[in-house]
């Protein structure tokens, strides 16, 4: 179904779209420039702090623990209801 839609485009248009997407993925954005300008003169610690690396890892752990708690309490509640 999706293949039919892709085949329906003109080849030149499809090639241009793919090339534009690749170019946009290769070029650095504002976040890369911010991290580079902070990390190069002040060192890698400041660069990682600017990127939010630690906060992303922290929130990932919190999200995992939140889901784990929901699964455990959901299982306990189900067991109490069944009993």
Backbone bond lengths (Angstrom), bond angles and torsions (degrees), N, CA, C in turn:
res aa  C-N    CA-C-N  psi(-1)  N-CA   C-N-CA  omega(-1)  CA-C   N-CA-C  phi
1 X - - - 1.441 - - 1.530 110.73 -
2 X 1.329 116.34 -49.60 1.466 119.70 178.33 1.523 109.55 -69.42
3 X 1.317 116.28 -34.87 1.456 119.83 179.20 1.532 110.83 -62.40
4 X 1.325 117.04 -36.64 1.464 120.38 177.11 1.528 111.22 -62.87
5 X 1.325 116.44 -38.76 1.463 120.28 178.90 1.518 109.98 -66.87
6 X 1.325 117.23 -43.59 1.470 121.05 -179.52 1.520 110.63 -64.83
7 X 1.324 117.51 -41.81 1.464 121.09 -179.87 1.528 110.61 -66.58
8 X 1.333 117.74 -25.93 1.454 121.64 -179.43 1.522 114.18 -68.45
9 X 1.307 118.69 -19.09 1.464 121.25 178.86 1.527 110.51 -77.62
10 X 1.316 115.06 154.71 1.466 119.80 173.94 1.528 108.27 -68.66
11 X 1.323 117.30 141.81 1.471 119.80 -178.66 1.525 113.57 -58.89
12 X 1.310 118.35 -38.26 1.466 120.61 -179.42 1.523 110.78 -65.47
13 X 1.330 116.32 -39.53 1.463 120.67 178.91 1.531 110.93 -66.70
14 X 1.323 116.28 -41.18 1.461 120.77 179.74 1.529 111.38 -66.06
15 X 1.312 117.69 -41.79 1.469 121.76 178.56 1.529 110.11 -65.26
16 X 1.339 116.57 -42.22 1.463 120.02 177.76 1.518 111.97 -62.62
17 X 1.325 117.32 -39.23 1.463 121.22 178.48 1.526 111.49 -65.11
18 X 1.322 116.25 -43.84 1.466 120.43 179.88 1.527 110.79 -65.14
19 X 1.334 117.49 -43.05 1.465 120.46 178.66 1.531 111.60 -64.20
20 X 1.341 116.88 -40.89 1.470 119.65 178.27 1.526 110.63 -63.71
21 X 1.331 117.50 -40.42 1.462 120.36 177.55 1.510 112.65 -63.51
22 X 1.327 117.10 -41.16 1.460 120.44 178.24 1.522 111.52 -65.33
23 X 1.318 116.93 -41.52 1.465 120.14 179.46 1.527 110.81 -64.31
24 X 1.334 116.61 -41.78 1.464 119.44 178.89 1.525 112.34 -66.01
25 X 1.326 117.38 -32.35 1.465 119.94 177.91 1.514 112.47 -73.45
26 X 1.316 117.34 -29.33 1.466 120.79 -178.06 1.527 111.93 -79.39
27 X 1.327 118.03 -37.16 1.466 120.80 -174.96 1.523 110.89 -71.94
28 X 1.323 117.77 139.49 1.464 120.40 179.22 1.520 111.35 -74.25
29 X 1.317 114.90 146.48 1.454 120.47 179.20 1.520 111.65 -101.00
30 X 1.314 115.07 -169.76 1.462 120.87 -177.67 1.527 111.47 -65.12
31 X 1.350 117.34 -36.27 1.461 119.23 -179.66 1.528 111.78 -65.15
32 X 1.333 116.56 -38.91 1.461 120.42 177.70 1.526 111.09 -63.97
33 X 1.320 116.15 -41.80 1.469 120.26 180.00 1.526 110.45 -65.54
34 X 1.344 117.74 -41.21 1.466 121.14 177.99 1.527 111.00 -61.80
35 X 1.316 117.04 -47.21 1.467 120.84 -178.59 1.529 110.45 -65.03
36 X 1.338 117.04 -40.87 1.460 120.37 179.99 1.524 111.67 -65.22
37 X 1.341 116.80 -44.42 1.462 119.08 -178.22 1.521 111.92 -70.01
38 X 1.319 117.71 -22.97 1.467 119.78 175.74 1.518 111.57 -86.55
39 X 1.325 117.05 -37.39 1.454 120.77 -173.83 1.509 115.08 -81.86
40 X 1.315 117.79 -32.46 1.473 119.52 -176.61 1.524 111.70 -67.06
41 X 1.329 120.45 -51.80 1.473 117.89 -178.48 1.524 114.01 -77.87
42 X 1.344 117.53 -30.64 1.471 120.04 -173.47 1.518 114.02 -100.30
43 X 1.303 118.43 -9.01 1.447 120.87 176.46 1.515 112.92 106.26
44 X 1.337 114.82 169.05 1.464 119.34 -174.78 1.532 114.12 -67.30
45 X 1.319 118.30 -29.52 1.479 119.73 178.99 1.519 110.97 -62.32
46 X 1.313 116.08 -45.59 1.467 120.24 179.78 1.526 109.68 -67.07
47 X 1.312 116.88 -38.24 1.461 120.33 177.92 1.516 111.95 -61.87
48 X 1.337 116.69 -43.24 1.469 119.94 178.51 1.521 110.94 -69.05
49 X 1.319 116.96 -36.43 1.470 119.53 177.65 1.524 110.50 -66.30
50 X 1.317 116.77 -37.93 1.460 120.47 178.30 1.523 110.87 -66.98
51 X 1.312 116.99 -36.70 1.466 119.96 -178.03 1.516 112.13 -71.99
52 X 1.310 117.62 -16.09 1.455 119.66 -178.35 1.515 112.11 79.96
53 X 1.322 116.97 20.55 1.464 120.98 -177.69 1.519 111.38 -57.44
54 X 1.321 116.22 -46.36 1.463 119.51 -177.20 1.518 111.37 -70.70
55 X 1.330 116.94 -38.84 1.463 118.30 179.81 1.523 110.63 -68.68
56 X 1.338 118.12 -35.67 1.464 119.61 176.42 1.521 110.74 -63.87
57 X 1.318 117.08 -42.58 1.460 120.23 178.71 1.530 110.70 -65.07
58 X 1.325 116.40 -39.55 1.458 120.20 179.23 1.528 110.85 -62.96
59 X 1.329 116.77 -47.39 1.464 119.72 -178.84 1.525 111.30 -67.80
60 X 1.316 118.24 -30.76 1.463 120.15 175.60 1.520 110.54 -65.39
61 X 1.336 116.91 -41.33 1.471 120.41 177.31 1.525 111.16 -65.36
62 X 1.321 116.55 -41.65 1.465 120.30 179.19 1.525 110.14 -63.01
63 X 1.322 116.84 -42.65 1.463 120.22 178.78 1.503 112.18 -63.93
64 X 1.340 117.16 -40.26 1.459 120.59 178.21 1.519 110.67 -64.62
65 X 1.338 116.42 -45.33 1.459 119.31 179.82 1.523 111.32 -65.16
66 X 1.332 116.84 -34.99 1.459 120.61 177.80 1.528 110.41 -62.82
67 X 1.323 117.14 -44.95 1.459 120.74 179.42 1.526 111.14 -68.17
68 X 1.326 117.08 -39.31 1.457 120.61 178.55 1.522 110.77 -62.92
69 X 1.326 116.62 -42.43 1.466 120.57 177.68 1.514 111.05 -63.31
70 X 1.327 117.30 -42.27 1.462 120.53 178.98 1.519 110.99 -62.72
71 X 1.328 117.34 -39.20 1.469 120.20 178.86 1.517 110.40 -66.24
72 X 1.337 116.79 -45.14 1.468 119.71 -178.76 1.519 111.81 -64.46
73 X 1.351 116.45 -47.04 1.461 118.79 -179.64 1.522 111.61 -68.94
74 X 1.322 116.67 -32.71 1.464 119.52 175.93 1.511 111.09 -64.55
75 X 1.326 116.30 -40.35 1.462 119.98 177.65 1.532 111.46 -66.98
76 X 1.330 116.93 -40.64 1.460 119.67 177.86 1.527 111.70 -65.45
77 X 1.317 116.82 -41.75 1.467 120.47 179.60 1.521 109.78 -65.18
78 X 1.305 117.95 -40.00 1.466 121.10 178.51 1.523 110.32 -64.39
79 X 1.306 115.61 -40.77 1.466 119.15 179.58 1.522 111.33 -65.78
80 X 1.326 117.01 -39.40 1.473 120.51 178.03 1.526 110.74 -66.37
81 X 1.330 116.93 -38.70 1.457 119.48 179.70 1.523 110.69 -68.04
82 X 1.330 116.85 -40.67 1.462 119.85 -179.62 1.526 110.98 -66.81
83 X 1.318 116.75 -38.96 1.477 119.33 -179.54 1.499 108.54 -73.46
